[in-house]
């Protein structure tokens, strides 16, 4: 306990250069594997599985293009956004120098 108090400042925080309270070296991650997302792993695994000698993801992309060719605007928009990125939204702003009017409503 004496070692810990020697490495602390008056406000209770560890002093600069303290190595006592650090579990990891500088630049080393405390969680090297990171948080794994089970659903993402399952979806990826499922999409790479084969059905009738074609991968599921190829079937899905094929269906997406069929829908776009049939005129489905959401499918078309999805494909365009994946290829080109989303369109930039433009906002027009005007600066008014007119004074602000305050309304007072009496009971």
N, C-alpha and C positions, 0 to 999 in steps of 0.2 A: 504494500500500500504506500510506503514511503517513496518508492520509485515513481508512482503515478503522480503524487502531489508535487514532486520535483520537476516533472515535465509539464505542469499546468501553469497557466497565467493566473493573475488575480481574479479575472472574470470567469474562471472555471474551464476555459477552452485550453486545448493542448497548445503548447508553445511551438513556434515555427521550428521546423527541423526535427520534430518529435518522431521517433521511430518505434516507441514502445507500444502505442495503441494501434499501429497499422498492421493488418494481417497480410497485406499484399505489397509487393514492391511497386515503385512508381512505374506506371504504364502497364501493369499487369491487371487483368480483369478479375473481379471477384466472382464472376459467373462465366467461365470460359465457354460453356456450351450454350449459354443464353436460354431464354424461355422458349420452349418448343410449343408450337401451336398444333395440337393433335388434329384438328379439323383440316387445316391446310395440308398436313402430311397425308391424311386419308384421301383428300380430293386429288392431290398430285398422284398418289399411288393408283387410285381408281382411274384417273384420266390416262395413265400410261398403260393400263391393262388392255389386252387385245380381245376383240370380238370379231370373228370371221376374218382373221388376218389383217385387220386394220385397228389402229388404236382408237380408243373412245374419243380422244380430243380431236382427231381428224374427222370423225363423224360429226361432232358438234360444230366444228368450223365449217364443214360442208353444208350442214343444215342452216347455219347462219347465212351463208352466201346464197343458198336457195331462197331463203326468206327475203333477202335483200333484192334478189333478181325478180321476185314476185311483187315487189313494190312496198314491202314493209319498211316504213320510214324509220322506226326504232332500230331495226337491224342495219339499215344504211348508215344511220347516225353513229351507231356503235362502231362499225367498221372504219368510217372516216375518222372518228376520234382516236381510234387505236393507231391508225396510220399517220395522221397529220397532227394529232393533238387537238385539244379543245380550242374553239375559236375564242379570241379575246373579246371580253365585253367592254364596250366603250361607254363611258359615262360623261355626259356633258354637264359642266358646272358653270354657273353664271355667278358673277360677283355683283351684288347690288349694294349701292351706297345709300339707298333710301333709309330713312330712320325706321326703327322698329316701332310698331303701333301696339300699345297695350290697351286692351279693352277691360273696362270695369263694369261688372253687372251688379247692380244694387238689388237687394231683396224687396 
